[in-house]
Amino acid sequence: MKTYINPEYSRLSNFINSIPEIFIQQGETIYDARNTIKIFREQGLLINIKSFKRPIFINRFAYKYIRKSKAERSFLNALEVLRRGIGTPSPIAYIETSRNGLLCESYYVSIHEPVDGTMKEIYKQSEDQSKDLIQAFTLFTAEIHQKGIFHKDYPPGNILYKKTGNEYRFYLVDLNRMSFKRPNILDSCKSFRRLRASSNTLNLIGEEYSKVREYDEKSCQKLIHMYNHRFWKKHLVRHPESRYEFQ
């Protein structure tokens, strides 16, 4: 077993080393699909543990000897995101177990951050109700791009927020697919492709985003519409049942 613990949380070492043994039987499950996420309470802390699905054979070899595992990348990327002044739940540790010389299980451990919602909340609101949240999210996206953070897996469910008064604070999660660069206009506008939104909302996003990044507004709006339409056209062909999620 390979374990790395953030020195700030060294007092949790006994608990962290026990995770591969206790994960299945203990904890509160909050997500269980491709990967599994559970919450544990330990030493007065609320701890979030993500167990990654066991990779296919070739990746079990690659993650052991060639590439960093998803758990390790999540941990290192979280540290870098925080270093650049962007919110993400505080990273505690990552764990990898091996069998027969191949990666078996991997876990990413972080503080569980209680929030008010994710960007999926806009699907429960009218266009007018969601306008402030959309605007704040757009400015946040521009901020992370300005700071050289490019999240390659940027669906609404991976952007958490807390609201205090009229102010929103955002947190990035699911950090194993990222690069640290300032994206160009094409990658920037493509970041909004997975947001299911009306034409008016997409125009608002293009207007606000282009101001911060100093892009041409019309070009930005056109690209956001194009990438968004292209993504959802393909998605609804592959997953026709998902059209009802937004009605």
C-alpha positions as CSV (number, residue, x, y, z in Angstrom):
1,M,0.0,0.0,0.0
2,K,1.2,3.5,-0.9
3,T,0.0,6.3,1.2
4,Y,0.8,10.0,1.3
5,I,-0.6,12.2,4.0
6,N,-0.7,16.0,4.0
7,P,1.5,17.0,7.0
8,E,-1.3,19.2,8.3
9,Y,-3.3,16.1,8.9
10,S,-0.6,13.7,10.2
11,R,-2.7,13.1,13.4
12,L,-5.1,11.2,11.1
13,S,-2.5,8.7,10.0
14,N,-4.0,5.7,11.8
15,F,-7.4,6.3,10.4
16,I,-6.1,7.0,6.9
17,N,-4.1,3.7,6.9
18,S,-7.2,1.8,7.8
19,I,-9.3,3.1,4.9
20,P,-8.8,0.2,2.5
21,E,-10.1,-2.2,5.3
22,I,-13.1,-0.1,6.5
23,F,-14.3,1.7,3.4
24,I,-16.8,-0.9,2.2
25,Q,-18.5,-1.5,5.6
26,Q,-18.4,1.9,7.2
27,G,-19.1,5.5,6.4
28,E,-22.1,7.3,4.9
29,T,-22.5,6.9,1.1
30,I,-23.3,10.2,-0.7
31,Y,-22.5,9.0,-4.2
32,D,-22.3,5.6,-5.8
33,A,-22.0,5.3,-9.5
34,R,-18.8,4.9,-11.5
35,N,-16.9,5.9,-8.3
36,T,-18.0,5.8,-4.7
37,I,-17.9,8.7,-2.3
38,K,-18.4,8.3,1.5
39,I,-18.3,10.6,4.5
40,F,-16.6,9.7,7.7
41,R,-16.4,11.5,11.0
42,E,-13.0,11.3,12.7
43,Q,-11.4,13.4,15.4
44,G,-14.1,16.1,15.1
45,L,-13.6,16.4,11.3
46,L,-16.0,15.5,8.5
47,I,-13.9,13.6,6.0
48,N,-14.8,12.9,2.3
49,I,-13.3,9.8,0.8
50,K,-13.5,9.0,-2.9
51,S,-12.9,5.5,-4.0
52,F,-12.1,5.3,-7.7
53,K,-13.4,2.5,-9.8
54,R,-10.7,-0.1,-10.5
55,P,-9.2,0.7,-13.9
56,I,-9.0,-1.6,-16.8
57,F,-5.9,-3.9,-17.0
58,I,-3.7,-1.7,-19.1
59,N,-4.3,1.3,-16.9
60,R,-3.7,-0.7,-13.7
61,F,-0.2,-1.2,-15.1
62,A,0.2,2.4,-16.4
63,Y,-1.0,4.0,-13.1
64,K,1.4,1.8,-11.2
65,Y,4.6,2.4,-13.3
66,I,4.1,5.2,-15.9
67,R,1.4,7.7,-14.9
68,K,0.1,9.1,-11.6
69,S,-3.1,7.5,-10.5
70,K,-6.3,9.5,-10.4
71,A,-6.1,9.7,-6.6
72,E,-2.6,11.1,-6.6
73,R,-3.4,13.6,-9.4
74,S,-6.5,14.7,-7.4
75,F,-4.3,15.3,-4.3
76,L,-1.6,17.2,-6.1
77,N,-4.0,19.2,-8.2
78,A,-5.9,20.2,-5.1
79,L,-2.7,21.6,-3.5
80,E,-1.9,23.6,-6.7
81,V,-5.5,24.9,-7.0
82,L,-5.3,26.2,-3.4
83,R,-1.9,27.6,-4.0
84,R,-3.3,29.7,-6.8
85,G,-6.0,31.1,-4.5
86,I,-9.0,29.1,-5.7
87,G,-11.3,27.1,-3.5
88,T,-11.4,23.3,-3.2
89,P,-11.9,21.1,-0.2
90,S,-8.6,20.7,1.7
91,P,-6.7,17.7,0.6
92,I,-5.8,15.2,3.4
93,A,-4.2,12.2,1.6
94,Y,-4.2,9.7,-1.2
95,I,-3.9,5.9,-1.0
96,E,-3.1,3.3,-3.5
97,T,-3.2,-0.5,-3.0
98,S,-1.5,-3.0,-5.4
99,R,-1.9,-6.7,-6.1
100,N,0.4,-8.8,-8.3
101,G,2.4,-5.7,-9.3
102,L,-0.7,-3.8,-10.5
103,L,-2.8,-0.9,-9.1
104,C,-5.8,-2.3,-7.4
105,E,-7.7,0.3,-5.4
106,S,-7.1,4.1,-5.0
107,Y,-8.6,6.6,-2.7
108,Y,-8.6,10.4,-2.5
109,V,-9.2,11.8,1.0
110,S,-10.2,15.4,1.7
111,I,-12.2,17.6,4.1
112,H,-15.9,17.4,3.4
113,E,-17.0,21.0,2.6
114,P,-20.6,21.6,3.5
115,V,-22.0,23.8,0.7
116,D,-25.3,25.3,-0.4
117,G,-25.4,23.6,-3.7
118,T,-23.8,22.9,-7.1
119,M,-24.3,24.6,-10.4
120,K,-27.0,22.1,-11.1
121,E,-29.2,24.3,-8.9
122,I,-29.9,26.4,-12.0
123,Y,-32.0,23.5,-13.4
124,K,-34.4,24.0,-10.5
125,Q,-34.7,27.8,-11.0
126,S,-36.2,30.1,-13.5
127,E,-33.9,32.2,-15.8
128,D,-34.5,35.3,-13.6
129,Q,-33.8,33.4,-10.4
130,S,-30.6,31.9,-11.6
131,K,-29.2,35.1,-13.2
132,D,-27.0,36.1,-10.2
133,L,-25.6,32.6,-9.8
134,I,-24.9,32.3,-13.5
135,Q,-23.1,35.7,-13.5
136,A,-21.0,34.8,-10.4
137,F,-20.2,31.4,-11.9
138,T,-19.1,33.0,-15.2
139,L,-16.8,35.4,-13.3
140,F,-15.4,32.5,-11.3
141,T,-14.6,30.6,-14.5
142,A,-12.9,33.6,-15.9
143,E,-10.9,33.9,-12.7
144,I,-9.6,30.3,-12.7
145,H,-8.6,30.7,-16.3
146,Q,-6.8,33.9,-15.6
147,K,-4.9,32.1,-12.8
148,G,-3.9,29.3,-15.2
149,I,-6.3,26.6,-14.1
150,F,-8.0,24.7,-16.8
151,H,-10.5,22.1,-15.5
152,K,-11.0,19.5,-18.3
153,D,-14.0,17.9,-16.6
154,Y,-16.2,21.0,-15.9
155,P,-19.9,19.9,-15.6
156,P,-22.2,21.8,-13.3
157,G,-22.0,19.1,-10.6
158,N,-18.2,19.7,-10.2
159,I,-18.7,23.3,-9.2
160,L,-19.9,23.7,-5.6
161,Y,-20.9,27.0,-4.0
162,K,-21.7,28.7,-0.7
163,K,-23.8,31.8,-0.6
164,T,-23.3,34.5,2.1
165,G,-25.7,37.4,1.6
166,N,-25.4,38.3,-2.1
167,E,-21.9,36.8,-2.4
168,Y,-21.0,33.4,-3.9
169,R,-17.9,31.4,-3.1
170,F,-17.1,28.5,-5.4
171,Y,-15.2,25.3,-4.9
172,L,-13.8,23.0,-7.6
173,V,-14.0,19.2,-7.1
174,D,-13.1,16.1,-9.2
175,L,-9.7,17.4,-9.9
176,N,-7.9,14.5,-11.5
177,R,-8.3,15.9,-15.1
178,M,-6.7,19.4,-15.1
179,S,-3.9,21.3,-16.6
180,F,-2.3,24.5,-15.4
181,K,-2.2,26.9,-18.2
182,R,-4.2,30.0,-19.4
183,P,-6.6,28.5,-21.9
184,N,-7.1,30.2,-25.3
185,I,-10.5,31.5,-26.5
186,L,-11.4,28.1,-27.9
187,D,-10.8,26.1,-24.8
188,S,-12.2,28.9,-22.7
189,C,-15.5,28.9,-24.5
190,K,-15.6,25.1,-24.6
191,S,-15.6,25.1,-20.8
192,F,-19.3,26.1,-20.8
193,R,-20.4,23.3,-23.2
194,R,-21.9,21.0,-20.5
195,L,-24.1,23.7,-18.9
196,R,-27.7,23.1,-20.1
197,A,-28.9,26.7,-20.6
198,S,-31.1,28.9,-22.7
199,S,-29.8,31.0,-25.5
200,N,-30.2,34.1,-23.4
201,T,-28.2,32.6,-20.6
202,L,-25.4,31.6,-22.9
203,N,-25.3,35.1,-24.3
204,L,-25.1,36.5,-20.8
205,I,-22.2,34.1,-20.1
206,G,-20.4,35.2,-23.3
207,E,-20.9,38.9,-22.4
208,E,-19.6,38.6,-18.9
209,Y,-16.8,36.2,-19.7
210,S,-15.5,38.3,-22.6
211,K,-15.2,41.4,-20.4
212,V,-12.8,39.7,-18.0
213,R,-10.7,37.9,-20.6
214,E,-10.8,40.9,-23.0
215,Y,-12.2,38.8,-25.9
216,D,-14.5,40.0,-28.6
217,E,-18.0,39.6,-27.1
218,K,-19.7,38.4,-30.3
219,S,-17.0,35.9,-31.0
220,C,-17.1,34.6,-27.5
221,Q,-20.9,34.2,-27.6
222,K,-20.8,32.4,-31.0
223,L,-18.2,29.9,-29.8
224,I,-20.1,29.2,-26.5
225,H,-23.3,28.5,-28.5
226,M,-21.5,26.3,-30.9
227,Y,-19.7,24.1,-28.4
228,N,-22.8,23.9,-26.2
229,H,-25.1,23.0,-29.0
230,R,-22.6,20.4,-30.3
231,F,-22.2,18.8,-26.9
232,W,-25.9,18.5,-26.1
233,K,-26.8,17.3,-29.6
234,K,-24.4,14.3,-29.2
235,H,-25.3,13.8,-25.6
236,L,-29.0,13.5,-26.2
237,V,-28.5,11.1,-29.1
238,R,-26.5,8.8,-26.8
239,H,-28.7,9.4,-23.7
240,P,-32.2,10.4,-24.9
241,E,-33.6,9.8,-21.4
242,S,-31.6,12.7,-20.0
243,R,-33.7,15.3,-21.9
244,Y,-36.3,14.9,-19.1
245,E,-33.9,15.9,-16.4
246,F,-34.2,19.5,-17.6
247,Q,-37.9,19.8,-18.1
